[in-house]
Amino acid sequence: MTLLRGRVRFGAVVFGLSAVAVFALSSCSDTKPDAGSSPATSAPASSTSPSSAPIPTASTPTLTALPTPSTPWPTPKVTGAPADDAPLAERITFAISKQAQIAAGKAATTTVKCPGMDKVETAGEHELTCTVTYAGKSYTGTLTVDAKQYSASYKFTSQSVAIVKAKVVDAVLRNVNDAAKVTCTMDDVAVVKHSGEPIACDVTTTGNAVQPYEAQVSGDGRVLVAKA
């Protein structure tokens, strides 16, 4: 703010006397005015008033809804099946590998290692601990084989399952309307326990609101989505 200062001088009257008349003569004087006297008119101080224009606000971005999947998640095509007369251990190993890839939702390099697998053709019941590695992610399970002279049955169970993120996002989109973005807290490939904590996903709507969801993966790869 600018402070305007001013200074003015005031005239004083000097009287002279003669024999016949009194003459009034004016002259300038530096004598200060008496207290209470009114100063001469001075220039008004300028003032500046703040602008009353509204402050502009950022506009909310317009988001586009993601399309709802119109077809089921595709079943991966798993290659490398052994011949029907291949050794039992080879056929069982491929069956476990194939199921792991179908559950995950995408064909990928998968290995199955079960110490003692070379003895499963011996008649009797066999229980083995197997390690399945899908796309670099590993988990364990139990293989039970009941071998007879001319036939055998087997079962593989695990508390864990591998799954790809794209399959989880696809499941969320099938259960949420008006989703513009889906963010799930998982890697592109993850191993999860189907009886453990669900996968957390945030859905951003076209109205720019964020809603939390949970995705639970079953042992065969089905994804169940619910609002958190």
KAZI-V150596 format. One record per residue. N is the residue number from 1. RES is the residue in one small letter. D_FIRST is the distance of its C-alpha to the first C-alpha in whole Angstrom. Layout:
BEGIN
n->N res->RES d_first->D_FIRST
n->N res->RES d_first->D_FIRST
END
This chain:
BEGIN
n->1 res->m d_first->0
n->2 res->t d_first->4
n->3 res->l d_first->6
n->4 res->l d_first->10
n->5 res->r d_first->13
n->6 res->g d_first->16
n->7 res->r d_first->20
n->8 res->v d_first->23
n->9 res->r d_first->27
n->10 res->f d_first->30
n->11 res->g d_first->33
n->12 res->a d_first->36
n->13 res->v d_first->40
n->14 res->v d_first->43
n->15 res->f d_first->46
n->16 res->g d_first->49
n->17 res->l d_first->53
n->18 res->s d_first->56
n->19 res->a d_first->60
n->20 res->v d_first->59
n->21 res->a d_first->56
n->22 res->v d_first->52
n->23 res->f d_first->50
n->24 res->a d_first->46
n->25 res->l d_first->44
n->26 res->s d_first->40
n->27 res->s d_first->39
n->28 res->c d_first->35
n->29 res->s d_first->35
n->30 res->d d_first->32
n->31 res->t d_first->33
n->32 res->k d_first->30
n->33 res->p d_first->30
n->34 res->d d_first->32
n->35 res->a d_first->30
n->36 res->g d_first->29
n->37 res->s d_first->29
n->38 res->s d_first->27
n->39 res->p d_first->24
n->40 res->a d_first->25
n->41 res->t d_first->22
n->42 res->s d_first->19
n->43 res->a d_first->17
n->44 res->p d_first->14
n->45 res->a d_first->11
n->46 res->s d_first->9
n->47 res->s d_first->8
n->48 res->t d_first->7
n->49 res->s d_first->10
n->50 res->p d_first->11
n->51 res->s d_first->14
n->52 res->s d_first->18
n->53 res->a d_first->20
n->54 res->p d_first->22
n->55 res->i d_first->22
n->56 res->p d_first->26
n->57 res->t d_first->28
n->58 res->a d_first->31
n->59 res->s d_first->34
n->60 res->t d_first->38
n->61 res->p d_first->40
n->62 res->t d_first->43
n->63 res->l d_first->46
n->64 res->t d_first->50
n->65 res->a d_first->53
n->66 res->l d_first->55
n->67 res->p d_first->59
n->68 res->t d_first->61
n->69 res->p d_first->64
n->70 res->s d_first->67
n->71 res->t d_first->70
n->72 res->p d_first->71
n->73 res->w d_first->70
n->74 res->p d_first->73
n->75 res->t d_first->75
n->76 res->p d_first->75
n->77 res->k d_first->78
n->78 res->v d_first->80
n->79 res->t d_first->82
n->80 res->g d_first->85
n->81 res->a d_first->87
n->82 res->p d_first->90
n->83 res->a d_first->94
n->84 res->d d_first->96
n->85 res->d d_first->98
n->86 res->a d_first->96
n->87 res->p d_first->96
n->88 res->l d_first->94
n->89 res->a d_first->92
n->90 res->e d_first->90
n->91 res->r d_first->90
n->92 res->i d_first->89
n->93 res->t d_first->86
n->94 res->f d_first->85
n->95 res->a d_first->85
n->96 res->i d_first->82
n->97 res->s d_first->80
n->98 res->k d_first->80
n->99 res->q d_first->79
n->100 res->a d_first->76
n->101 res->q d_first->75
n->102 res->i d_first->76
n->103 res->a d_first->74
n->104 res->a d_first->71
n->105 res->g d_first->71
n->106 res->k d_first->71
n->107 res->a d_first->74
n->108 res->a d_first->73
n->109 res->t d_first->75
n->110 res->t d_first->77
n->111 res->t d_first->79
n->112 res->v d_first->81
n->113 res->k d_first->83
n->114 res->c d_first->85
n->115 res->p d_first->87
n->116 res->g d_first->91
n->117 res->m d_first->91
n->118 res->d d_first->94
n->119 res->k d_first->96
n->120 res->v d_first->95
n->121 res->e d_first->98
n->122 res->t d_first->100
n->123 res->a d_first->102
n->124 res->g d_first->100
n->125 res->e d_first->96
n->126 res->h d_first->93
n->127 res->e d_first->90
n->128 res->l d_first->87
n->129 res->t d_first->84
n->130 res->c d_first->82
n->131 res->t d_first->79
n->132 res->v d_first->77
n->133 res->t d_first->75
n->134 res->y d_first->73
n->135 res->a d_first->71
n->136 res->g d_first->70
n->137 res->k d_first->70
n->138 res->s d_first->72
n->139 res->y d_first->74
n->140 res->t d_first->77
n->141 res->g d_first->80
n->142 res->t d_first->83
n->143 res->l d_first->86
n->144 res->t d_first->89
n->145 res->v d_first->92
n->146 res->d d_first->96
n->147 res->a d_first->98
n->148 res->k d_first->102
n->149 res->q d_first->105
n->150 res->y d_first->104
n->151 res->s d_first->100
n->152 res->a d_first->97
n->153 res->s d_first->94
n->154 res->y d_first->91
n->155 res->k d_first->87
n->156 res->f d_first->84
n->157 res->t d_first->81
n->158 res->s d_first->78
n->159 res->q d_first->75
n->160 res->s d_first->72
n->161 res->v d_first->72
n->162 res->a d_first->70
n->163 res->i d_first->68
n->164 res->v d_first->65
n->165 res->k d_first->62
n->166 res->a d_first->62
n->167 res->k d_first->65
n->168 res->v d_first->63
n->169 res->v d_first->60
n->170 res->d d_first->63
n->171 res->a d_first->64
n->172 res->v d_first->60
n->173 res->l d_first->60
n->174 res->r d_first->63
n->175 res->n d_first->62
n->176 res->v d_first->58
n->177 res->n d_first->57
n->178 res->d d_first->54
n->179 res->a d_first->53
n->180 res->a d_first->51
n->181 res->k d_first->51
n->182 res->v d_first->53
n->183 res->t d_first->53
n->184 res->c d_first->56
n->185 res->t d_first->56
n->186 res->m d_first->59
n->187 res->d d_first->60
n->188 res->d d_first->61
n->189 res->v d_first->65
n->190 res->a d_first->65
n->191 res->v d_first->68
n->192 res->v d_first->67
n->193 res->k d_first->69
n->194 res->h d_first->70
n->195 res->s d_first->71
n->196 res->g d_first->67
n->197 res->e d_first->64
n->198 res->p d_first->63
n->199 res->i d_first->60
n->200 res->a d_first->57
n->201 res->c d_first->55
n->202 res->d d_first->52
n->203 res->v d_first->52
n->204 res->t d_first->49
n->205 res->t d_first->49
n->206 res->t d_first->48
n->207 res->g d_first->45
n->208 res->n d_first->44
n->209 res->a d_first->45
n->210 res->v d_first->47
n->211 res->q d_first->50
n->212 res->p d_first->53
n->213 res->y d_first->56
n->214 res->e d_first->59
n->215 res->a d_first->62
n->216 res->q d_first->66
n->217 res->v d_first->68
n->218 res->s d_first->72
n->219 res->g d_first->75
n->220 res->d d_first->76
n->221 res->g d_first->72
n->222 res->r d_first->71
n->223 res->v d_first->67
n->224 res->l d_first->67
n->225 res->v d_first->63
n->226 res->a d_first->61
n->227 res->k d_first->58
n->228 res->a d_first->57
END
